Amino acid sequence: MMMLEHDQAGELLADLRVSSGGYTVPADGCTSYRSLYDRLAALEEDTHVHIHKENHVLFPDALALAEPDDQPLTSRAPERARLLRPRPS
């Protein structure tokens, strides 16, 4: 279910990017216009990072906890830490 929601969110963000011309502010766009597009671009980036972390770190770990396998979660800790580390602004 969450993967479906992630797909839908990605489609909505893609539509928003297309509708806004790639967040390109018109030549006569005011500061508020520029600020809005900057924040929409940041929202898109943050949402993609959030979805990536859930799809590639959190969901697999939750599934691993639900069905124990041969590889303990601690063996994947360095990779999880790298993916969850906040990116510099």
One Martini backbone bead per residue (centre of mass of N, CA, C, O) as a GRO file, in nm:
protein
   89
    1MET     BB    1   0.058   0.063  -0.021
    2MET     BB    2   0.298   0.259   0.006
    3MET     BB    3   0.403   0.230  -0.283
    4LEU     BB    4   0.156   0.352  -0.415
    5GLU     BB    5   0.177   0.627  -0.275
    6HIS     BB    6   0.455   0.691  -0.390
    7ASP     BB    7   0.374   0.689  -0.685
    8GLN     BB    8   0.161   0.913  -0.661
    9ALA     BB    9   0.348   1.133  -0.556
   10GLY     BB   10   0.536   1.132  -0.802
   11GLU     BB   11   0.318   1.214  -1.007
   12LEU     BB   12   0.240   1.484  -0.875
   13LEU     BB   13   0.522   1.610  -0.890
   14ALA     BB   14   0.549   1.592  -1.195
   15ASP     BB   15   0.304   1.769  -1.260
   16LEU     BB   16   0.408   2.020  -1.113
   17ARG     BB   17   0.663   2.056  -1.281
   18VAL     BB   18   0.521   2.089  -1.553
   19SER     BB   19   0.320   2.323  -1.477
   20SER     BB   20   0.589   2.510  -1.392
   21GLY     BB   21   0.833   2.466  -1.584
   22GLY     BB   22   1.046   2.365  -1.370
   23TYR     BB   23   1.040   2.613  -1.178
   24THR     BB   24   1.004   2.864  -1.368
   25VAL     BB   25   1.051   3.192  -1.354
   26PRO     BB   26   0.941   3.456  -1.465
   27ALA     BB   27   1.075   3.751  -1.549
   28ASP     BB   28   0.818   3.900  -1.383
   29GLY     BB   29   0.872   3.769  -1.119
   30CYS     BB   30   0.840   3.771  -0.801
   31THR     BB   31   0.952   3.693  -0.492
   32SER     BB   32   0.715   3.506  -0.423
   33TYR     BB   33   0.736   3.330  -0.670
   34ARG     BB   34   1.026   3.234  -0.621
   35SER     BB   35   0.975   3.114  -0.341
   36LEU     BB   36   0.766   2.906  -0.423
   37TYR     BB   37   0.945   2.747  -0.625
   38ASP     BB   38   1.170   2.679  -0.426
   39ARG     BB   39   0.981   2.520  -0.228
   40LEU     BB   40   0.879   2.311  -0.432
   41ALA     BB   41   1.155   2.190  -0.498
   42ALA     BB   42   1.216   2.106  -0.205
   43LEU     BB   43   0.974   1.923  -0.169
   44GLU     BB   44   1.047   1.723  -0.387
   45GLU     BB   45   1.322   1.638  -0.276
   46ASP     BB   46   1.229   1.550   0.009
   47THR     BB   47   1.027   1.336  -0.090
   48HIS     BB   48   1.231   1.156  -0.238
   49VAL     BB   49   1.403   1.094   0.009
   50HIS     BB   50   1.183   0.971   0.183
   51ILE     BB   51   1.106   0.743  -0.012
   52HIS     BB   52   1.381   0.612  -0.030
   53LYS     BB   53   1.411   0.537   0.269
   54GLU     BB   54   1.163   0.360   0.285
   55ASN     BB   55   1.217   0.161   0.041
   56HIS     BB   56   1.551   0.098   0.121
   57VAL     BB   57   1.521   0.070   0.454
   58LEU     BB   58   1.258   0.045   0.627
   59PHE     BB   59   1.098  -0.177   0.482
   60PRO     BB   60   1.312  -0.402   0.478
   61ASP     BB   61   1.343  -0.408   0.788
   62ALA     BB   62   1.052  -0.479   0.856
   63LEU     BB   63   1.051  -0.745   0.699
   64ALA     BB   64   1.288  -0.874   0.855
   65LEU     BB   65   1.138  -0.876   1.129
   66ALA     BB   66   0.895  -1.052   1.033
   67GLU     BB   67   1.131  -1.229   0.865
   68PRO     BB   68   1.365  -1.411   0.946
   69ASP     BB   69   1.709  -1.434   0.862
   70ASP     BB   70   2.052  -1.470   0.802
   71GLN     BB   71   2.055  -1.147   0.815
   72PRO     BB   72   2.126  -0.919   1.020
   73LEU     BB   73   2.072  -0.588   1.069
   74THR     BB   74   2.362  -0.514   1.171
   75SER     BB   75   2.501  -0.575   0.887
   76ARG     BB   76   2.337  -0.302   0.763
   77ALA     BB   77   2.408  -0.039   0.923
   78PRO     BB   78   2.596   0.133   0.741
   79GLU     BB   79   2.390   0.172   0.510
   80ARG     BB   80   2.165   0.299   0.676
   81ALA     BB   81   2.326   0.540   0.781
   82ARG     BB   82   2.386   0.665   0.505
   83LEU     BB   83   2.080   0.703   0.415
   84LEU     BB   84   1.993   0.870   0.691
   85ARG     BB   85   2.172   1.093   0.646
   86PRO     BB   86   2.195   1.408   0.638
   87ARG     BB   87   2.198   1.649   0.411
   88PRO     BB   88   2.340   1.903   0.291
   89SER     BB   89   2.232   2.239   0.217
   0.00000   0.00000   0.00000
